[in-house]
Amino acid sequence: MLPKSQLQFIKSLHQKKFRKEYGLFIVEGIKSITEFIHSHYTIHSIYYISKIEPKVDIFPKNIKHYLISEKELQSLSTLKTPQGILALVQIPIEQEPVEKDLRNTFSLLLDTVQDPGNMGTIIRTADWFGIPNIICSIDTVDTYNPKVVQATMGSLAHVTIRYTNLNHLLETIQLPVYAAMLNGTSIYETTFGHEGFILLGNEGNGVNPNLLTKGIQQVTIPRFGCAESLNVAVSTAVFCSEIKRGTRR
């Protein structure tokens, strides 16, 4: 059994303020944990129940392992149906975006995206299409929220996420910016080139007008039916697909 203090410590990581204080977040499931082990992330410790033990044998021995009861796992897990194993992973030290690191590729800019499920799906979509960077406004949902981490299905291990002041970024970095809007040039008539930013906005309010400075190209996914709008994660997938289609011509 784990000491009560250790159980309380792990449970505290369900909350953003403690994740920030301790620099750790929770990952659940064999597949996701394996992705993080084979990435640039550092694994702090792993907790698992007895029936998972044979699968844990493949993990590096220098990582701290703890065999726990199903009851303990149930109390620590953020899932309704725990997957038998969870890990604590170190949050990487965040650095400000630098233009030279963002050239010759496309990056996503997320303005106040709030829903953890949307955020997780956007990260997974970026990973699928080989988009290496996602840069978020300060008030975008926390990447290391357990619901976000779970929704990425391990893709968080492959995509660099940073938080910054988007106004300042757009003022200082000279790369093309394409904003996903309800009204703008059709995405099917837009030439994206080989580098730049795709700016996507809040689920209810869209992109903040303050970010739409001169030179930003407003692009829309044409509507052929009756739906009022597209989910931001779906819009991300359409934009990523069009970008990759264009760069492969």
Secondary structure per residue as TSV (DSSP state, phi and psi in degrees):
chain	resnum	aa	ss	phi	psi
A	1	M	-	360.0	145.6
A	2	L	-	-81.3	146.7
A	3	P	-	-60.3	149.6
A	4	K	H	-57.1	-37.8
A	5	S	H	-63.9	-36.0
A	6	Q	H	-71.8	-38.8
A	7	L	H	-60.9	-44.9
A	8	Q	H	-65.0	-37.4
A	9	F	H	-61.9	-47.1
A	10	I	H	-65.5	-42.8
A	11	K	H	-60.5	-34.0
A	12	S	H	-62.0	-25.0
A	13	L	T	-72.4	-4.7
A	14	H	T	-67.4	-19.2
A	15	Q	S	-106.4	140.5
A	16	K	H	-58.1	-42.9
A	17	K	H	-63.6	-33.2
A	18	F	H	-81.3	-32.0
A	19	R	H	-60.7	-42.2
A	20	K	H	-67.5	-40.9
A	21	E	H	-65.4	-44.0
A	22	Y	H	-94.9	-11.4
A	23	G	T	68.2	33.0
A	24	L	E	-135.4	152.2
A	25	F	E	-140.3	166.0
A	26	I	E	-100.1	134.8
A	27	V	E	-123.2	134.6
A	28	E	E	-121.4	144.3
A	29	G	S	100.2	140.9
A	30	I	H	-57.3	-48.2
A	31	K	H	-60.6	-49.6
A	32	S	H	-64.0	-43.4
A	33	I	H	-62.2	-40.5
A	34	T	H	-60.3	-41.0
A	35	E	H	-60.2	-41.9
A	36	F	H	-70.5	-35.5
A	37	I	H	-61.5	-35.2
A	38	H	T	-94.9	22.1
A	39	S	S	-119.9	-171.3
A	40	H	S	-78.8	-6.8
A	41	Y	-	-71.7	155.7
A	42	T	-	-107.8	126.3
A	43	I	E	-86.2	125.3
A	44	H	E	-81.2	-48.8
A	45	S	E	-166.4	159.5
A	46	I	E	-128.7	139.2
A	47	Y	E	-127.8	129.8
A	48	Y	E	-149.8	158.3
A	49	I	-	-94.6	167.3
A	50	S	G	-59.4	-38.7
A	51	K	G	-69.5	-14.4
A	52	I	G	-92.4	-13.0
A	53	E	H	-52.5	-42.5
A	54	P	H	-59.3	-33.9
A	55	K	H	-74.0	-26.5
A	56	V	H	-74.7	-18.5
A	57	D	T	-60.2	-22.7
A	58	I	T	-80.5	-12.8
A	59	F	S	-77.4	150.2
A	60	P	-	-54.5	139.5
A	61	K	T	-75.6	-15.6
A	62	N	T	-79.3	-6.8
A	63	I	S	-86.6	136.1
A	64	K	E	-67.3	127.4
A	65	H	E	-113.7	141.0
A	66	Y	E	-134.5	121.3
A	67	L	E	-83.9	123.9
A	68	I	-	-128.2	167.8
A	69	S	-	-82.7	162.3
A	70	E	H	-62.5	-34.7
A	71	K	H	-64.9	-41.4
A	72	E	H	-65.5	-42.8
A	73	L	H	-62.1	-41.8
A	74	Q	H	-58.3	-38.6
A	75	S	H	-74.5	-25.0
A	76	L	H	-91.1	-29.6
A	77	S	-	-70.2	150.1
A	78	T	S	-97.6	2.6
A	79	L	S	-101.0	150.0
A	80	K	S	-65.6	-37.1
A	81	T	S	-121.4	93.8
A	82	P	-	-58.6	149.8
A	83	Q	-	-97.4	14.2
A	84	G	S	89.8	-8.4
A	85	I	E	-157.9	143.9
A	86	L	E	-144.3	157.6
A	87	A	E	-131.8	151.5
A	88	L	E	-100.5	128.4
A	89	V	E	-122.4	140.6
A	90	Q	E	-74.2	134.6
A	91	I	-	-75.9	124.6
A	92	P	-	-66.7	151.7
A	93	I	-	-67.9	126.0
A	94	E	-	-86.5	137.8
A	95	Q	-	-119.8	150.4
A	96	E	-	-64.5	142.7
A	97	P	-	-60.9	136.0
A	98	V	-	-117.1	134.6
A	99	E	H	-55.8	-41.9
A	100	K	H	-61.7	-27.3
A	101	D	H	-80.8	-12.5
A	102	L	H	-106.9	-2.2
A	103	R	T	-78.9	157.1
A	104	N	T	61.7	26.1
A	105	T	S	-158.3	171.8
A	106	F	E	-107.5	146.0
A	107	S	E	-127.8	152.6
A	108	L	E	-95.5	136.5
A	109	L	E	-111.3	123.2
A	110	L	E	-111.4	119.3
A	111	D	S	-102.4	102.8
A	112	T	S	58.9	37.9
A	113	V	-	-70.9	126.1
A	114	Q	-	-109.0	-29.6
A	115	D	-	-81.5	124.1
A	116	P	H	-58.6	-38.1
A	117	G	H	-63.9	-42.4
A	118	N	H	-61.9	-44.2
A	119	M	H	-61.8	-45.4
A	120	G	H	-62.2	-40.7
A	121	T	H	-67.7	-37.3
A	122	I	H	-62.8	-43.0
A	123	I	H	-63.1	-43.6
A	124	R	H	-64.0	-39.3
A	125	T	H	-65.7	-43.9
A	126	A	H	-58.8	-42.7
A	127	D	H	-62.0	-43.2
A	128	W	H	-59.6	-42.1
A	129	F	T	-93.0	5.4
A	130	G	T	72.3	30.2
A	131	I	-	-88.2	112.1
A	132	P	-	-81.1	-21.3
A	133	N	E	-127.5	135.5
A	134	I	E	-124.9	123.3
A	135	I	E	-114.5	124.9
A	136	C	E	-113.2	148.3
A	137	S	E	-66.1	157.4
A	138	I	T	-58.2	-32.0
A	139	D	T	-94.6	13.1
A	140	T	S	-75.1	150.6
A	141	V	-	-53.7	146.2
A	142	D	-	-64.5	123.3
A	143	T	T	-55.7	-32.9
A	144	Y	T	-94.6	9.8
A	145	N	S	-56.3	130.8
A	146	P	H	-52.9	-34.8
A	147	K	H	-67.9	-36.7
A	148	V	H	-67.0	-49.4
A	149	V	H	-56.7	-44.1
A	150	Q	H	-64.6	-40.6
A	151	A	H	-68.3	-22.2
A	152	T	H	-76.5	-17.2
A	153	M	T	54.5	37.3
A	154	G	T	95.5	-12.6
A	155	S	G	-68.2	-20.5
A	156	L	G	-57.6	-28.0
A	157	A	G	-68.9	-14.7
A	158	H	G	-112.1	-7.4
A	159	V	S	-121.0	136.0
A	160	T	E	-85.7	124.1
A	161	I	E	-114.1	131.8
A	162	R	E	-136.7	152.9
A	163	Y	E	-117.1	134.6
A	164	T	E	-159.4	174.9
A	165	N	-	-78.9	110.2
A	166	L	H	-66.5	-34.5
A	167	N	H	-58.4	-47.0
A	168	H	H	-64.4	-43.0
A	169	L	H	-59.2	-47.2
A	170	L	H	-68.7	-23.4
A	171	E	H	-79.3	-26.8
A	172	T	H	-105.5	-21.5
A	173	I	-	-107.1	123.6
A	174	Q	-	-95.0	75.7
A	175	L	S	-130.9	152.4
A	176	P	-	-60.6	141.7
A	177	V	E	-125.1	129.5
A	178	Y	E	-118.4	116.2
A	179	A	E	-98.0	129.1
A	180	A	E	-77.0	112.5
A	181	M	E	-131.7	162.5
A	182	L	E	-72.3	-28.9
A	183	N	E	-126.1	126.9
A	184	G	E	172.4	-169.5
A	185	T	E	-68.0	139.1
A	186	S	E	-59.1	137.6
A	187	I	G	-60.9	-26.6
A	188	Y	G	-82.0	-6.3
A	189	E	G	-115.6	11.8
A	190	T	-	-103.3	131.4
A	191	T	-	-98.7	114.2
A	192	F	-	-86.5	-18.6
A	193	G	T	74.8	-151.2
A	194	H	T	-118.1	-0.4
A	195	E	-	-156.6	158.9
A	196	G	E	145.1	-167.8
A	197	F	E	-119.9	143.5
A	198	I	E	-109.5	116.7
A	199	L	E	-98.6	120.4
A	200	L	E	-122.6	141.2
A	201	G	-	-106.6	-177.1
A	202	N	B	-58.9	147.2
A	203	E	T	-56.3	-37.0
A	204	G	T	-99.1	-32.4
A	205	N	T	-111.1	-7.1
A	206	G	B	74.1	-157.9
A	207	V	S	-75.6	135.4
A	208	N	-	-60.3	125.5
A	209	P	G	-55.5	-28.2
A	210	N	G	-63.9	-20.2
A	211	L	G	-87.3	-13.9
A	212	L	-	-86.7	67.2
A	213	T	-	-79.2	169.7
A	214	K	T	-58.1	136.1
A	215	G	T	100.1	-15.7
A	216	I	-	-80.4	126.8
A	217	Q	E	-88.8	123.4
A	218	Q	E	-87.9	126.7
A	219	V	E	-125.9	139.1
A	220	T	E	-124.0	149.0
A	221	I	-	-89.9	111.8
A	222	P	-	-57.7	142.6
A	223	R	-	-95.3	130.1
A	224	F	-	-112.7	-10.4
A	225	G	S	-118.8	-144.2
A	226	C	S	-114.3	-2.3
A	227	A	-	-61.3	144.7
A	228	E	S	-70.7	-38.7
A	229	S	-	-159.8	173.0
A	230	L	-	-106.4	144.5
A	231	N	-	-58.9	141.6
A	232	V	H	-61.6	-33.9
A	233	A	H	-69.2	-36.9
A	234	V	H	-67.0	-42.4
A	235	S	H	-59.3	-40.6
A	236	T	H	-58.4	-44.9
A	237	A	H	-62.1	-41.8
A	238	V	H	-64.3	-45.1
A	239	F	H	-63.5	-45.5
A	240	C	H	-61.0	-40.2
A	241	S	H	-64.2	-44.2
A	242	E	H	-66.1	-39.0
A	243	I	H	-60.6	-47.8
A	244	K	H	-68.2	-34.8
A	245	R	H	-62.8	-40.3
A	246	G	H	-70.0	-39.1
A	247	T	H	-75.0	-14.1
A	248	R	T	-96.4	0.4
A	249	R	-	-69.9	360.0
